[in-house]
């Protein structure tokens, strides 16, 4: 596709005529919403996967605002690709509940509520607490020590205050812990729930406050210490508090 002008791309929103809708009737009243951030070209190999990762990063970081509608062509221009991989990536995000398809207009970023996040936290606790307790009884101390670098990586990301970077390192830590169960189906289901819990609230990424991230990261190290010491009550309490006390 050709080069586009520098600066933020303009996207179509509900009520704005698109190339697909022109000719089907009178144009609707127009309003535009600028896609935040500079154009970010990506490599052509595995384009869909790269676009999906980039969109998830933008969602978690709050660059794509809840309730706003973004068109595939405008997002495609931002990333320097065709609209097809963007639509495919957005369809995957729709399956994950992060966006809603708006026919002939684009994709609306889902507006999450505190109730939804509380429900996700409850499901995560029901799934992961029993597994953590079993692992605490069976996994040797040296295996937990090997996960310390991942816990330290979450602390480093928290210190930088970058919510999107923190979200990635947070999921990496939790995934590594659960992988010790040897149950890959569990790891995949838990990661999906974890990712859903990271989409921002309507009010914005409140969990992105640096102090909140630092406190959340500190719980990772405390959890490792409790798992190593086989302190089952502490493990159960930490996991439940970790899920319900933040959106990470």
Secondary structure, DSSP 4 states (H G I P E B T S, - for coil): -----SSPPEEE-TTS--TTTTTSSSPPPP-EEEPPS------STTHHHHHHHHHHHHHHTTSS-TT-EE-HHHHHHHHTS-HHHHHHHHHHHHHTTSEEEETTTEEEEP-B-HHHHHHHHHHHHHHHHHHHHHHHHHS-HHHHHTTHHHHHHHHHHHHHT-HHHHHHHHHHHHHHHHHTT--HHHHHHHHHHHHHHHSPBTTB-GGGSHHHHHHHHHHHHHHHHHHHHT-HHHHHHHHHHHHHSS--
